[in-house]
Amino acid sequence: MVQPDAGAELGRRKIANVMSVTPDAVVTGNPGCLLQIRRYLPAVVPMFHPIQLVDASIRGVDPIRAGEWHASAGYDARTPEPGRF
């Protein structure tokens, strides 16, 4: 993100909106949103790209129960200080 302060504020607002509905999981197809939301999303909330859900559906598995959201996130987009890389 080229404007970390504005990005941090936007990320916090997104998470406030997402968490206000107590989601079972969060899904976004936008890579930028995926990274920004994951930075602020509590680690206990699964996050997926839509293709991961299509894949799980084809295989007949529940990606949340299978813990695939842990395995698929081989990275942690959250940083100790959001806005710093």
N, CA, C and O atoms as CSV, one atom per row, in Angstrom:
chain,resi,resn,atom,element,x,y,z
A,1,MET,N,N,0.854,-1.170,0.000
A,1,MET,CA,C,0.000,0.000,0.000
A,1,MET,C,C,0.900,1.233,0.000
A,1,MET,O,O,1.863,1.330,0.761
A,2,VAL,N,N,0.563,2.140,-0.852
A,2,VAL,CA,C,1.399,3.331,-0.989
A,2,VAL,C,C,1.023,4.428,0.004
A,2,VAL,O,O,1.792,5.369,0.200
A,3,GLN,N,N,-0.146,4.319,0.631
A,3,GLN,CA,C,-0.562,5.284,1.650
A,3,GLN,C,C,-0.939,4.522,2.918
A,3,GLN,O,O,-2.120,4.276,3.163
A,4,PRO,N,N,0.051,4.148,3.721
A,4,PRO,CA,C,-0.212,3.272,4.864
A,4,PRO,C,C,-1.188,3.847,5.884
A,4,PRO,O,O,-1.978,3.097,6.456
A,5,ASP,N,N,-1.158,5.150,6.128
A,5,ASP,CA,C,-2.083,5.706,7.124
A,5,ASP,C,C,-3.526,5.595,6.656
A,5,ASP,O,O,-4.398,5.160,7.408
A,6,ALA,N,N,-3.776,5.988,5.412
A,6,ALA,CA,C,-5.130,5.886,4.860
A,6,ALA,C,C,-5.547,4.425,4.750
A,6,ALA,O,O,-6.700,4.083,5.013
A,7,GLY,N,N,-4.612,3.565,4.363
A,7,GLY,CA,C,-4.899,2.138,4.254
A,7,GLY,C,C,-5.221,1.521,5.604
A,7,GLY,O,O,-6.105,0.672,5.707
A,8,ALA,N,N,-4.508,1.945,6.636
A,8,ALA,CA,C,-4.760,1.422,7.979
A,8,ALA,C,C,-6.155,1.822,8.454
A,8,ALA,O,O,-6.879,1.004,9.022
A,9,GLU,N,N,-6.528,3.062,8.226
A,9,GLU,CA,C,-7.860,3.531,8.620
A,9,GLU,C,C,-8.941,2.762,7.866
A,9,GLU,O,O,-9.933,2.340,8.461
A,10,LEU,N,N,-8.753,2.580,6.573
A,10,LEU,CA,C,-9.723,1.838,5.770
A,10,LEU,C,C,-9.812,0.388,6.249
A,10,LEU,O,O,-10.905,-0.171,6.343
A,11,GLY,N,N,-8.670,-0.216,6.550
A,11,GLY,CA,C,-8.667,-1.589,7.047
A,11,GLY,C,C,-9.407,-1.730,8.363
A,11,GLY,O,O,-10.157,-2.688,8.554
A,12,ARG,N,N,-9.208,-0.795,9.264
A,12,ARG,CA,C,-9.919,-0.843,10.555
A,12,ARG,C,C,-11.427,-0.679,10.358
A,12,ARG,O,O,-12.215,-1.337,11.037
A,13,ARG,N,N,-11.828,0.189,9.438
A,13,ARG,CA,C,-13.263,0.371,9.165
A,13,ARG,C,C,-13.857,-0.893,8.547
A,13,ARG,O,O,-14.959,-1.303,8.910
A,14,LYS,N,N,-13.135,-1.503,7.623
A,14,LYS,CA,C,-13.620,-2.743,7.007
A,14,LYS,C,C,-13.834,-3.814,8.072
A,14,LYS,O,O,-14.867,-4.483,8.093
A,15,ILE,N,N,-12.859,-3.967,8.946
A,15,ILE,CA,C,-12.962,-5.005,9.976
A,15,ILE,C,C,-14.090,-4.710,10.954
A,15,ILE,O,O,-14.785,-5.628,11.390
A,16,ALA,N,N,-14.280,-3.460,11.298
A,16,ALA,CA,C,-15.393,-3.107,12.187
A,16,ALA,C,C,-16.717,-3.523,11.547
A,16,ALA,O,O,-17.593,-4.062,12.224
A,17,ASN,N,N,-16.860,-3.278,10.259
A,17,ASN,CA,C,-18.085,-3.679,9.561
A,17,ASN,C,C,-18.218,-5.189,9.470
A,17,ASN,O,O,-19.294,-5.737,9.710
A,18,VAL,N,N,-17.136,-5.859,9.126
A,18,VAL,CA,C,-17.163,-7.318,9.015
A,18,VAL,C,C,-17.494,-7.949,10.362
A,18,VAL,O,O,-18.364,-8.817,10.439
A,19,MET,N,N,-16.823,-7.532,11.406
A,19,MET,CA,C,-17.014,-8.148,12.716
A,19,MET,C,C,-18.369,-7.812,13.335
A,19,MET,O,O,-18.815,-8.508,14.247
A,20,SER,N,N,-19.027,-6.762,12.858
A,20,SER,CA,C,-20.337,-6.393,13.408
A,20,SER,C,C,-21.403,-7.444,13.099
A,20,SER,O,O,-22.455,-7.461,13.737
A,21,VAL,N,N,-21.143,-8.313,12.134
A,21,VAL,CA,C,-22.111,-9.357,11.794
A,21,VAL,C,C,-21.669,-10.740,12.281
A,21,VAL,O,O,-22.315,-11.736,11.956
A,22,THR,N,N,-20.587,-10.819,13.048
A,22,THR,CA,C,-20.066,-12.064,13.608
A,22,THR,C,C,-19.978,-13.161,12.540
A,22,THR,O,O,-20.716,-14.143,12.602
A,23,PRO,N,N,-19.083,-12.998,11.569
A,23,PRO,CA,C,-19.018,-13.956,10.461
A,23,PRO,C,C,-18.415,-15.303,10.850
A,23,PRO,O,O,-17.574,-15.391,11.744
A,24,ASP,N,N,-18.864,-16.348,10.159
A,24,ASP,CA,C,-18.226,-17.655,10.297
A,24,ASP,C,C,-16.919,-17.676,9.523
A,24,ASP,O,O,-15.971,-18.369,9.892
A,25,ALA,N,N,-16.885,-16.906,8.444
A,25,ALA,CA,C,-15.698,-16.807,7.595
A,25,ALA,C,C,-15.831,-15.539,6.761
A,25,ALA,O,O,-16.909,-14.954,6.660
A,26,VAL,N,N,-14.718,-15.130,6.170
A,26,VAL,CA,C,-14.696,-13.969,5.281
A,26,VAL,C,C,-14.158,-14.440,3.937
A,26,VAL,O,O,-13.179,-15.184,3.873
A,27,VAL,N,N,-14.815,-13.994,2.854
A,27,VAL,CA,C,-14.410,-14.381,1.508
A,27,VAL,C,C,-14.282,-13.130,0.659
A,27,VAL,O,O,-15.180,-12.287,0.643
A,28,THR,N,N,-13.168,-13.010,-0.044
A,28,THR,CA,C,-12.987,-11.915,-0.989
A,28,THR,C,C,-12.142,-12.391,-2.147
A,28,THR,O,O,-11.196,-13.159,-1.978
A,29,GLY,N,N,-12.503,-11.920,-3.327
A,29,GLY,CA,C,-11.752,-12.274,-4.523
A,29,GLY,C,C,-10.688,-11.259,-4.877
A,29,GLY,O,O,-9.899,-11.475,-5.797
A,30,ASN,N,N,-10.662,-10.150,-4.151
A,30,ASN,CA,C,-9.704,-9.092,-4.441
A,30,ASN,C,C,-8.438,-9.311,-3.614
A,30,ASN,O,O,-8.502,-9.267,-2.385
A,31,PRO,N,N,-7.292,-9.547,-4.251
A,31,PRO,CA,C,-6.057,-9.798,-3.504
A,31,PRO,C,C,-5.681,-8.660,-2.552
A,31,PRO,O,O,-5.187,-8.912,-1.453
A,32,GLY,N,N,-5.909,-7.419,-2.960
A,32,GLY,CA,C,-5.599,-6.288,-2.082
A,32,GLY,C,C,-6.461,-6.305,-0.836
A,32,GLY,O,O,-5.971,-6.080,0.271
A,33,CYS,N,N,-7.751,-6.572,-1.018
A,33,CYS,CA,C,-8.657,-6.663,0.131
A,33,CYS,C,C,-8.285,-7.837,1.023
A,33,CYS,O,O,-8.329,-7.736,2.249
A,34,LEU,N,N,-7.918,-8.956,0.398
A,34,LEU,CA,C,-7.536,-10.136,1.159
A,34,LEU,C,C,-6.387,-9.807,2.113
A,34,LEU,O,O,-6.430,-10.167,3.290
A,35,LEU,N,N,-5.371,-9.129,1.609
A,35,LEU,CA,C,-4.229,-8.770,2.453
A,35,LEU,C,C,-4.596,-7.727,3.503
A,35,LEU,O,O,-4.197,-7.832,4.663
A,36,GLN,N,N,-5.357,-6.724,3.085
A,36,GLN,CA,C,-5.710,-5.654,4.011
A,36,GLN,C,C,-6.622,-6.162,5.125
A,36,GLN,O,O,-6.418,-5.834,6.294
A,37,ILE,N,N,-7.618,-6.954,4.769
A,37,ILE,CA,C,-8.545,-7.466,5.781
A,37,ILE,C,C,-7.825,-8.437,6.709
A,37,ILE,O,O,-8.020,-8.383,7.923
A,38,ARG,N,N,-6.995,-9.323,6.160
A,38,ARG,CA,C,-6.292,-10.300,7.012
A,38,ARG,C,C,-5.411,-9.611,8.037
A,38,ARG,O,O,-5.235,-10.125,9.142
A,39,ARG,N,N,-4.862,-8.470,7.696
A,39,ARG,CA,C,-4.001,-7.753,8.626
A,39,ARG,C,C,-4.741,-7.418,9.919
A,39,ARG,O,O,-4.150,-7.463,10.998
A,40,TYR,N,N,-6.007,-7.090,9.821
A,40,TYR,CA,C,-6.770,-6.630,10.986
A,40,TYR,C,C,-7.771,-7.662,11.502
A,40,TYR,O,O,-8.300,-7.511,12.603
A,41,LEU,N,N,-8.031,-8.698,10.727
A,41,LEU,CA,C,-9.008,-9.707,11.106
A,41,LEU,C,C,-8.445,-10.591,12.220
A,41,LEU,O,O,-7.301,-11.038,12.135
A,42,PRO,N,N,-9.242,-10.845,13.265
A,42,PRO,CA,C,-8.753,-11.762,14.310
A,42,PRO,C,C,-8.378,-13.114,13.698
A,42,PRO,O,O,-9.059,-13.605,12.798
A,43,ALA,N,N,-7.316,-13.696,14.180
A,43,ALA,CA,C,-6.793,-14.937,13.607
A,43,ALA,C,C,-7.774,-16.099,13.690
A,43,ALA,O,O,-7.624,-17.074,12.953
A,44,VAL,N,N,-8.771,-16.024,14.563
A,44,VAL,CA,C,-9.726,-17.122,14.702
A,44,VAL,C,C,-10.804,-17.112,13.627
A,44,VAL,O,O,-11.583,-18.061,13.533
A,45,VAL,N,N,-10.869,-16.050,12.808
A,45,VAL,CA,C,-11.870,-15.974,11.749
A,45,VAL,C,C,-11.228,-16.443,10.441
A,45,VAL,O,O,-10.266,-15.836,9.970
A,46,PRO,N,N,-11.760,-17.529,9.851
A,46,PRO,CA,C,-11.201,-18.025,8.596
A,46,PRO,C,C,-11.397,-17.026,7.462
A,46,PRO,O,O,-12.395,-16.306,7.424
A,47,MET,N,N,-10.454,-16.989,6.554
A,47,MET,CA,C,-10.551,-16.115,5.398
A,47,MET,C,C,-10.185,-16.909,4.158
A,47,MET,O,O,-9.203,-17.651,4.150
A,48,PHE,N,N,-10.986,-16.748,3.104
A,48,PHE,CA,C,-10.808,-17.524,1.888
A,48,PHE,C,C,-10.880,-16.650,0.649
A,48,PHE,O,O,-11.479,-15.574,0.653
A,49,HIS,N,N,-10.258,-17.138,-0.403
A,49,HIS,CA,C,-10.493,-16.640,-1.755
A,49,HIS,C,C,-11.624,-17.519,-2.309
A,49,HIS,O,O,-11.690,-18.701,-1.974
A,50,PRO,N,N,-12.512,-16.972,-3.146
A,50,PRO,CA,C,-13.635,-17.770,-3.657
A,50,PRO,C,C,-13.210,-19.093,-4.308
A,50,PRO,O,O,-13.934,-20.083,-4.205
A,51,ILE,N,N,-12.073,-19.126,-4.962
A,51,ILE,CA,C,-11.616,-20.368,-5.603
A,51,ILE,C,C,-11.360,-21.459,-4.572
A,51,ILE,O,O,-11.542,-22.642,-4.864
A,52,GLN,N,N,-10.941,-21.075,-3.372
A,52,GLN,CA,C,-10.747,-22.073,-2.322
A,52,GLN,C,C,-12.072,-22.721,-1.942
A,52,GLN,O,O,-12.115,-23.911,-1.630
A,53,LEU,N,N,-13.148,-21.948,-1.968
A,53,LEU,CA,C,-14.462,-22.508,-1.643
A,53,LEU,C,C,-14.979,-23.389,-2.779
A,53,LEU,O,O,-15.601,-24.421,-2.528
A,54,VAL,N,N,-14.728,-22.993,-4.011
A,54,VAL,CA,C,-15.106,-23.827,-5.150
A,54,VAL,C,C,-14.374,-25.164,-5.063
A,54,VAL,O,O,-14.979,-26.221,-5.243
A,55,ASP,N,N,-13.082,-25.115,-4.788
A,55,ASP,CA,C,-12.285,-26.333,-4.659
A,55,ASP,C,C,-12.825,-27.226,-3.541
A,55,ASP,O,O,-12.972,-28.434,-3.726
A,56,ALA,N,N,-13.116,-26.637,-2.392
A,56,ALA,CA,C,-13.640,-27.422,-1.269
A,56,ALA,C,C,-14.992,-28.037,-1.623
A,56,ALA,O,O,-15.277,-29.174,-1.250
A,57,SER,N,N,-15.820,-27.286,-2.341
A,57,SER,CA,C,-17.125,-27.797,-2.745
A,57,SER,C,C,-16.989,-28.980,-3.695
A,57,SER,O,O,-17.699,-29.976,-3.560
A,58,ILE,N,N,-16.084,-28.868,-4.646
A,58,ILE,CA,C,-15.855,-29.963,-5.599
A,58,ILE,C,C,-15.376,-31.215,-4.866
A,58,ILE,O,O,-15.775,-32.332,-5.196
A,59,ARG,N,N,-14.521,-31.014,-3.872
A,59,ARG,CA,C,-13.993,-32.151,-3.112
A,59,ARG,C,C,-14.954,-32.636,-2.041
A,59,ARG,O,O,-14.731,-33.685,-1.438
A,60,GLY,N,N,-16.036,-31.875,-1.793
A,60,GLY,CA,C,-17.030,-32.281,-0.803
A,60,GLY,C,C,-16.579,-32.123,0.630
A,60,GLY,O,O,-16.968,-32.908,1.496
A,61,VAL,N,N,-15.757,-31.110,0.894
A,61,VAL,CA,C,-15.293,-30.881,2.267
A,61,VAL,C,C,-15.738,-29.504,2.756
A,61,VAL,O,O,-15.975,-28.589,1.967
A,62,ASP,N,N,-15.841,-29.387,4.052
A,62,ASP,CA,C,-16.127,-28.103,4.687
A,62,ASP,C,C,-14.772,-27.476,5.009
A,62,ASP,O,O,-14.067,-27.977,5.885
A,63,PRO,N,N,-14.388,-26.398,4.331
A,63,PRO,CA,C,-13.046,-25.848,4.522
A,63,PRO,C,C,-12.798,-25.310,5.924
A,63,PRO,O,O,-11.655,-25.264,6.379
A,64,ILE,N,N,-13.856,-24.905,6.607
A,64,ILE,CA,C,-13.680,-24.407,7.975
A,64,ILE,C,C,-13.404,-25.571,8.918
A,64,ILE,O,O,-12.447,-25.539,9.691
A,65,ARG,N,N,-14.243,-26.593,8.851
A,65,ARG,CA,C,-14.048,-27.755,9.727
A,65,ARG,C,C,-12.765,-28.508,9.406
A,65,ARG,O,O,-12.129,-29.078,10.293
A,66,ALA,N,N,-12.394,-28.504,8.140
A,66,ALA,CA,C,-11.179,-29.221,7.727
A,66,ALA,C,C,-9.919,-28.461,8.108
A,66,ALA,O,O,-8.814,-28.992,8.001
A,67,GLY,N,N,-10.081,-27.221,8.551
A,67,GLY,CA,C,-8.922,-26.432,8.944
A,67,GLY,C,C,-8.098,-25.953,7.769
A,67,GLY,O,O,-6.939,-25.571,7.932
A,68,GLU,N,N,-8.693,-25.972,6.581
A,68,GLU,CA,C,-7.947,-25.583,5.386
A,68,GLU,C,C,-7.555,-24.120,5.388
A,68,GLU,O,O,-6.619,-23.729,4.691
A,69,TRP,N,N,-8.236,-23.330,6.139
A,69,TRP,CA,C,-7.890,-21.913,6.170
A,69,TRP,C,C,-6.584,-21.696,6.903
A,69,TRP,O,O,-5.920,-20.681,6.693
A,70,HIS,N,N,-6.203,-22.627,7.757
A,70,HIS,CA,C,-4.878,-22.530,8.384
A,70,HIS,C,C,-3.803,-22.933,7.389
A,70,HIS,O,O,-2.797,-22.241,7.229
A,71,ALA,N,N,-4.024,-24.054,6.724
A,71,ALA,CA,C,-3.026,-24.585,5.803
A,71,ALA,C,C,-2.853,-23.692,4.577
A,71,ALA,O,O,-1.743,-23.528,4.072
A,72,SER,N,N,-3.954,-23.119,4.105
A,72,SER,CA,C,-3.850,-22.314,2.885
A,72,SER,C,C,-3.187,-20.981,3.144
A,72,SER,O,O,-2.675,-20.353,2.216
A,73,ALA,N,N,-3.186,-20.544,4.370
A,73,ALA,CA,C,-2.549,-19.262,4.689
A,73,ALA,C,C,-1.146,-19.537,5.190
A,73,ALA,O,O,-0.852,-19.369,6.374
A,74,GLY,N,N,-0.295,-19.956,4.295
A,74,GLY,CA,C,1.075,-20.250,4.651
A,74,GLY,C,C,1.863,-18.989,4.939
A,74,GLY,O,O,3.065,-19.036,5.201
A,75,TYR,N,N,1.183,-17.882,4.888
A,75,TYR,CA,C,1.790,-16.588,5.181
A,75,TYR,C,C,0.929,-15.904,6.224
A,75,TYR,O,O,-0.212,-16.306,6.448
A,76,ASP,N,N,1.445,-14.909,6.842
A,76,ASP,CA,C,0.664,-14.109,7.784
A,76,ASP,C,C,0.818,-12.658,7.355
A,76,ASP,O,O,1.874,-12.055,7.544
A,77,ALA,N,N,-0.237,-12.103,6.778
A,77,ALA,CA,C,-0.178,-10.739,6.250
A,77,ALA,C,C,-0.168,-9.705,7.361
A,77,ALA,O,O,0.113,-8.531,7.121
A,78,ARG,N,N,-0.475,-10.140,8.578
A,78,ARG,CA,C,-0.470,-9.186,9.680
A,78,ARG,C,C,0.980,-8.854,10.043
A,78,ARG,O,O,1.843,-9.731,10.037
A,79,THR,N,N,1.229,-7.633,10.347
A,79,THR,CA,C,2.571,-7.199,10.749
A,79,THR,C,C,2.478,-6.667,12.167
A,79,THR,O,O,1.398,-6.275,12.608
A,80,PRO,N,N,3.593,-6.645,12.891
A,80,PRO,CA,C,3.541,-6.118,14.247
A,80,PRO,C,C,3.000,-4.683,14.274
A,80,PRO,O,O,2.320,-4.285,15.220
A,81,GLU,N,N,3.302,-3.935,13.256
A,81,GLU,CA,C,2.836,-2.567,13.184
A,81,GLU,C,C,2.190,-2.356,11.823
A,81,GLU,O,O,2.894,-2.122,10.840
A,82,PRO,N,N,0.835,-2.435,11.743
A,82,PRO,CA,C,0.173,-2.283,10.458
A,82,PRO,C,C,0.663,-1.026,9.725
A,82,PRO,O,O,0.839,0.039,10.316
A,83,GLY,N,N,0.871,-1.195,8.433
A,83,GLY,CA,C,1.372,-0.091,7.632
A,83,GLY,C,C,2.873,-0.158,7.420
A,83,GLY,O,O,3.429,0.567,6.595
A,84,ARG,N,N,3.530,-1.045,8.179
A,84,ARG,CA,C,4.983,-1.230,8.034
A,84,ARG,C,C,5.224,-2.604,7.438
A,84,ARG,O,O,4.552,-3.569,7.804
A,85,PHE,N,N,6.166,-2.700,6.534
A,85,PHE,CA,C,6.466,-3.982,5.903
A,85,PHE,C,C,7.882,-4.405,6.178
A,85,PHE,O,O,8.309,-5.465,5.721
